[in-house]
Amino acid sequence: MFFAGRPSPDQITRFVNRSQGLPLSYEHSGIAKESPRGFKVDEVRFVIGHGAETFARARQALTEWRQFELGWVELHPGGAPAEIGTVVAVLVRHLGFWSLNGCRVVYLIGDDDESFGLAYGTLTNHAELGEEIFEVSFNPATQEVTHRIRAVSKARAFLARAGYPVTRIFQARFRRDSIAAMRRAVSR
């Protein structure tokens, strides 16, 4: 859903409430683990720190959706549980307008001392179609803590299709800024 200006808190709440019963905009959950035909696959993995304590902070940061603390992207509602079935709205400011995009947490990844993550899938009111994984992992041998983002997507809404090259620029910016947000989150 596109807006000429920032949507009000009431508009955002109504959007999230209407999104609760919507289906995924693609066939089945789990496509981010695959490379489905017709989808763009993007994956980045960066070291965001070192040590078991840093991994604990990174894990906590994911459960608090800190990867969305970007200034130009927000996740609503704040404090949403990072649990299967949770519906969230991603609010994005881009090129002088705003968009709200519905997503649902479709599965969790790992849940131990070395890996934790979640994947959300787009709902039918999202400008894109696909799934995105956010995962943090800890390598005990090297002590490295990494943050991985893997997305499979394709444009769904008319504006996303018409402006596809610009959409791709915003997707790359999101990945870059999200990694930086996680680095900030674990360094506190």
The 8 nearest C-alpha neighbors of each residue, nearest first, counted from 0:
[[1, 99, 98, 100, 124, 2, 125, 126],
 [0, 2, 98, 97, 99, 3, 96, 4],
 [3, 1, 97, 4, 96, 98, 6, 5],
 [2, 4, 96, 97, 1, 5, 95, 6],
 [5, 3, 2, 96, 97, 6, 95, 92],
 [4, 6, 97, 7, 2, 3, 96, 92],
 [7, 5, 10, 4, 11, 8, 2, 97],
 [6, 8, 10, 9, 11, 5, 12, 4],
 [7, 9, 11, 10, 12, 6, 13, 5],
 [10, 8, 12, 7, 11, 13, 6, 14],
 [11, 9, 7, 13, 8, 12, 6, 14],
 [10, 12, 14, 8, 9, 13, 15, 7],
 [11, 13, 9, 15, 14, 10, 16, 8],
 [14, 12, 16, 10, 11, 15, 17, 9],
 [13, 15, 11, 17, 12, 16, 18, 10],
 [16, 14, 18, 12, 13, 17, 88, 11],
 [15, 17, 13, 18, 14, 19, 12, 20],
 [18, 16, 14, 15, 19, 13, 20, 21],
 [17, 19, 15, 21, 16, 20, 14, 101],
 [20, 18, 16, 17, 21, 86, 15, 85],
 [21, 19, 18, 22, 17, 16, 86, 122],
 [22, 20, 18, 19, 122, 123, 23, 17],
 [23, 21, 122, 24, 123, 20, 25, 18],
 [22, 24, 122, 25, 121, 123, 120, 21],
 [23, 25, 123, 122, 121, 128, 22, 26],
 [26, 24, 23, 27, 128, 129, 121, 28],
 [27, 25, 24, 28, 23, 30, 129, 22],
 [28, 26, 25, 29, 30, 23, 24, 120],
 [29, 27, 30, 105, 120, 26, 130, 25],
 [28, 30, 31, 32, 27, 33, 130, 106],
 [29, 31, 33, 32, 28, 130, 35, 27],
 [32, 30, 33, 151, 29, 130, 150, 131],
 [31, 33, 30, 29, 34, 149, 132, 151],
 [34, 32, 30, 31, 35, 29, 151, 40],
 [33, 35, 40, 36, 32, 30, 31, 151],
 [36, 34, 33, 38, 37, 30, 151, 40],
 [35, 37, 38, 34, 39, 33, 40, 151],
 [36, 38, 35, 39, 153, 152, 34, 151],
 [39, 37, 152, 153, 36, 151, 35, 40],
 [38, 40, 152, 151, 153, 41, 37, 150],
 [39, 41, 151, 150, 38, 34, 42, 152],
 [42, 40, 150, 149, 151, 39, 43, 148],
 [41, 43, 149, 148, 150, 40, 44, 147],
 [44, 42, 148, 147, 149, 45, 41, 174],
 [43, 45, 147, 146, 145, 148, 42, 46],
 [46, 44, 145, 146, 47, 147, 43, 178],
 [45, 47, 145, 144, 48, 143, 146, 44],
 [48, 46, 182, 145, 144, 45, 146, 181],
 [49, 47, 144, 46, 143, 53, 50, 145],
 [48, 50, 143, 142, 144, 53, 51, 47],
 [51, 49, 142, 53, 52, 54, 143, 144],
 [50, 52, 54, 53, 55, 49, 137, 142],
 [53, 51, 55, 54, 50, 56, 49, 57],
 [52, 54, 56, 50, 55, 51, 185, 49],
 [53, 55, 57, 51, 52, 56, 144, 58],
 [54, 56, 52, 58, 53, 57, 59, 51],
 [57, 55, 53, 59, 185, 54, 58, 60],
 [58, 56, 54, 60, 59, 55, 185, 53],
 [57, 59, 55, 61, 60, 56, 54, 115],
 [60, 58, 56, 62, 57, 61, 55, 63],
 [59, 61, 57, 63, 65, 58, 62, 56],
 [62, 60, 64, 63, 58, 59, 65, 57],
 [61, 63, 59, 81, 60, 64, 58, 80],
 [62, 64, 60, 61, 65, 59, 78, 81],
 [65, 63, 61, 66, 62, 67, 60, 74],
 [64, 66, 60, 67, 68, 63, 61, 181],
 [67, 65, 177, 64, 180, 181, 68, 61],
 [66, 68, 65, 69, 73, 64, 72, 74],
 [69, 67, 65, 66, 70, 180, 73, 72],
 [68, 70, 72, 67, 71, 176, 180, 177],
 [71, 69, 72, 68, 73, 67, 92, 91],
 [70, 72, 92, 69, 91, 73, 93, 90],
 [73, 71, 91, 69, 90, 70, 67, 92],
 [74, 72, 90, 67, 89, 68, 75, 91],
 [73, 75, 89, 88, 90, 67, 76, 77],
 [76, 74, 77, 88, 87, 89, 73, 79],
 [75, 77, 79, 78, 74, 87, 88, 12],
 [78, 76, 75, 79, 74, 63, 64, 73],
 [77, 79, 76, 80, 63, 64, 75, 62],
 [80, 78, 77, 76, 81, 85, 87, 75],
 [81, 79, 82, 78, 85, 62, 63, 83],
 [80, 82, 62, 79, 85, 83, 104, 117],
 [83, 81, 80, 85, 84, 104, 107, 106],
 [82, 84, 104, 105, 106, 85, 107, 81],
 [83, 85, 104, 103, 82, 105, 86, 106],
 [86, 84, 104, 103, 83, 82, 87, 80],
 [87, 85, 103, 102, 19, 84, 104, 15],
 [88, 86, 102, 75, 101, 103, 15, 76],
 [87, 89, 101, 75, 100, 74, 15, 99],
 [88, 90, 74, 100, 99, 73, 75, 91],
 [89, 91, 99, 73, 72, 98, 88, 74],
 [92, 90, 72, 98, 97, 71, 93, 89],
 [93, 91, 97, 71, 96, 72, 98, 90],
 [92, 94, 96, 95, 97, 91, 71, 98],
 [93, 95, 96, 92, 97, 165, 91, 169],
 [96, 94, 93, 92, 97, 3, 4, 2],
 [95, 97, 3, 93, 94, 4, 2, 92],
 [98, 96, 92, 2, 91, 1, 5, 93],
 [97, 99, 1, 91, 0, 90, 2, 100],
 [100, 98, 90, 0, 89, 88, 1, 91],
 [99, 101, 125, 89, 88, 124, 126, 98],
 [100, 102, 88, 125, 122, 124, 87, 121],
 [103, 101, 121, 122, 120, 87, 86, 119],
 [102, 104, 86, 119, 120, 85, 84, 105],
 [105, 103, 119, 83, 84, 85, 118, 106],
 [104, 106, 119, 83, 118, 103, 84, 120],
 [107, 105, 118, 83, 117, 104, 108, 119],
 [106, 108, 117, 116, 118, 109, 83, 105],
 [109, 107, 116, 115, 117, 110, 106, 134],
 [110, 108, 115, 114, 111, 116, 107, 113],
 [111, 109, 115, 114, 108, 112, 116, 107],
 [110, 112, 113, 114, 109, 115, 136, 108],
 [111, 113, 114, 110, 137, 115, 51, 54],
 [112, 114, 137, 136, 111, 138, 115, 139],
 [115, 113, 136, 109, 111, 135, 110, 112],
 [116, 114, 109, 110, 108, 135, 134, 58],
 [117, 115, 134, 108, 133, 107, 135, 109],
 [116, 118, 107, 133, 108, 132, 106, 134],
 [119, 117, 132, 131, 106, 104, 105, 133],
 [118, 120, 104, 103, 105, 131, 130, 102],
 [119, 121, 130, 102, 103, 129, 105, 104],
 [122, 120, 102, 129, 23, 128, 24, 125],
 [121, 123, 23, 24, 102, 101, 124, 125],
 [122, 124, 24, 125, 23, 22, 21, 121],
 [125, 123, 122, 101, 100, 126, 0, 18],
 [124, 126, 100, 101, 127, 123, 122, 121],
 [127, 125, 156, 155, 159, 100, 154, 124],
 [128, 126, 154, 155, 125, 153, 152, 129],
 [127, 129, 153, 152, 155, 121, 24, 154],
 [130, 128, 152, 151, 121, 120, 25, 127],
 [129, 131, 120, 31, 151, 119, 150, 121],
 [130, 132, 150, 118, 119, 149, 31, 151],
 [131, 133, 118, 149, 148, 117, 150, 134],
 [134, 132, 148, 116, 117, 147, 118, 131],
 [135, 133, 116, 147, 115, 146, 132, 117],
 [136, 134, 146, 145, 115, 114, 116, 147],
 [135, 137, 114, 113, 145, 144, 115, 134],
 [136, 138, 144, 113, 143, 54, 139, 114],
 [137, 139, 142, 143, 140, 141, 113, 144],
 [140, 138, 142, 141, 137, 143, 113, 50],
 [141, 139, 138, 142, 143, 137, 50, 49],
 [140, 142, 143, 138, 139, 49, 137, 50],
 [143, 141, 139, 50, 49, 138, 140, 137],
 [144, 142, 49, 141, 138, 137, 48, 145],
 [145, 143, 137, 48, 49, 136, 46, 47],
 [146, 144, 46, 45, 136, 47, 135, 143],
 [145, 147, 135, 45, 44, 134, 46, 47],
 [148, 146, 44, 134, 43, 133, 135, 145],
 [147, 149, 133, 43, 132, 42, 44, 150],
 [150, 148, 42, 132, 131, 41, 147, 43],
 [151, 149, 131, 41, 40, 130, 31, 152],
 [150, 152, 40, 39, 31, 129, 130, 38],
 [153, 151, 129, 38, 39, 128, 150, 127],
 [152, 154, 38, 128, 127, 39, 155, 129],
 [153, 155, 127, 160, 159, 128, 156, 126],
 [154, 156, 127, 126, 128, 153, 159, 160],
 [157, 155, 126, 159, 158, 154, 160, 127],
 [156, 158, 160, 159, 161, 155, 154, 126],
 [159, 157, 161, 160, 156, 162, 126, 163],
 [158, 160, 156, 162, 154, 157, 163, 161],
 [161, 159, 163, 157, 154, 158, 162, 156],
 [162, 160, 158, 159, 163, 157, 164, 156],
 [161, 163, 159, 165, 160, 164, 158, 166],
 [162, 164, 166, 160, 165, 159, 161, 167],
 [165, 163, 167, 166, 162, 168, 161, 160],
 [166, 164, 168, 167, 163, 162, 169, 159],
 [165, 167, 163, 169, 168, 164, 162, 159],
 [166, 168, 170, 164, 165, 169, 163, 171],
 [167, 169, 165, 171, 166, 170, 172, 164],
 [170, 168, 172, 166, 171, 167, 173, 165],
 [169, 171, 167, 173, 172, 168, 166, 174],
 [172, 170, 168, 174, 173, 169, 167, 175],
 [171, 173, 169, 175, 170, 174, 176, 168],
 [174, 172, 170, 176, 171, 175, 177, 169],
 [173, 175, 177, 171, 172, 176, 178, 170],
 [174, 176, 172, 178, 173, 177, 171, 179],
 [177, 175, 179, 173, 178, 174, 172, 180],
 [178, 176, 66, 180, 174, 179, 175, 173],
 [177, 179, 181, 175, 180, 176, 174, 182],
 [178, 180, 176, 182, 177, 181, 183, 175],
 [181, 179, 177, 183, 66, 182, 178, 176],
 [180, 182, 184, 178, 183, 179, 66, 185],
 [181, 183, 179, 47, 180, 185, 184, 186],
 [182, 184, 180, 186, 181, 185, 179, 187],
 [185, 183, 181, 182, 186, 187, 180, 60],
 [184, 186, 56, 182, 57, 187, 183, 53],
 [185, 187, 183, 184, 182, 53, 48, 56],
 [186, 185, 184, 183, 56, 182, 53, 181]]
